[in-house]
């Protein structure tokens, strides 16, 4: 997948740095949110920079707090235990199936078994 077909990402502070580094090595334009940033700050930066949010934070699956339609995309990672290799593999599968233009306005709930899409 060429980098032009990959969505720009922003990692919540709860995403391991190693995962962010693996995504960068795989050609993703990935930004890590500074520690102690609020969910609202993450949301604002994601919108301003057109970045898909990567998070373990359940607040982002609350459509009233963070409506998917207002975001470039949200990926909530629901993988337990949260092993980096397992998460990276699941993300890779997601990015192979979904075009970068298809993330906008959607919430993806990622598990070890695949993903669900909510709008």
Long-range contacts (C-beta under 8 A, 24 or more apart in sequence): 1-27, 1-95, 1-96, 2-27, 3-27, 3-28, 3-29, 5-99, 5-100, 6-95, 6-100, 7-51, 7-52, 7-72, 7-73, 7-95, 7-100, 7-103, 8-49, 8-50, 8-51, 8-52, 8-72, 9-51, 9-52, 9-53, 9-54, 10-42, 10-45, 10-46, 10-49, 10-51, 10-52, 10-53, 10-54, 11-54, 11-55, 12-42, 12-53, 12-54, 12-55, 12-56, 12-57, 13-37, 14-55, 14-56, 14-57, 15-54, 15-55, 15-56, 15-77, 16-82, 16-84, 18-84, 19-54, 19-84, 19-87, 19-88, 22-84, 22-88, 23-88, 23-91, 26-92, 39-65, 39-66, 43-71, 46-71, 46-72, 47-71, 47-72, 52-103, 54-91, 56-82, 60-107, 61-107, 61-109, 61-118, 63-107, 63-118, 68-105, 68-106, 68-107, 68-118, 68-119, 69-105, 69-119, 70-105, 71-104, 71-105, 72-103, 72-104, 73-103, 73-104, 73-105, 73-106, 73-107, 73-108, 74-106, 74-107, 74-108, 75-108, 75-110, 76-107, 76-108, 76-109, 76-110, 77-110, 78-109, 78-110, 78-111, 79-110, 79-111, 79-112, 86-112, 90-114, 90-115
